[in-house]
Amino acid sequence: MPMSECNEAIYVRELSHRTANVLQAAIAAVHLGRRGGTRFLDEAMERLNGAAELHVILARKDDAAIDLGERVADVCLATRKVEGASEGVDFVFDLEEVLVAGEDARRIGMIVSELVGNSIRHAFPEGRGWIMIALKDDGFTSGIVVEDNGVCEGWSRPDGQGCGIVDALAKGIGGDVRRMRTPGGSSRVEVVLPTRAIAAGPVAGNA
């Protein structure tokens, strides 16, 4: 199977898996809400709205170059809704304007969503914290950093798929993933991508 088709299969599989998980969580919250508690119904609605937003963002196929920073911010906000964490987790954005091809943006969006979702689910036992997302471009490589202030217990879990998905998607666009613990014991993941020349043409939203 060609690399592009392999990456697309990974993308579709993960998007379907993520949607199924959100629906299961939302259904559970609805059942709890029926027993008396609007908080659970509100959480279910947030998760479902987030899933719809994330699906639209990640399924988008842009023919023109797009501003990756704007797309990354949208992905993060939708992912936070999916995880039901809008009240407990804050974002710190440091996003430069980087223009990328639409197809690369889809895969990078999935990488960011996976990393942010992992931090929300596993780094904050008390349900509160912050996640910093940075996007830099020095003209030779573009770097995405996702760092939280929670607890890092490693990146490999027996039932987890996140590491493999992130690595495969990054590799598919010529990138490399570096994982490390901060001095405070939190998680920091850097995704280094080669800067790609963007062919002359309209930028999405400015055509």
Order of alpha helices (4+ residues) and beta strands (2+ residues): alpha-alpha-beta-alpha-beta-beta-alpha-beta-beta-alpha-beta-beta
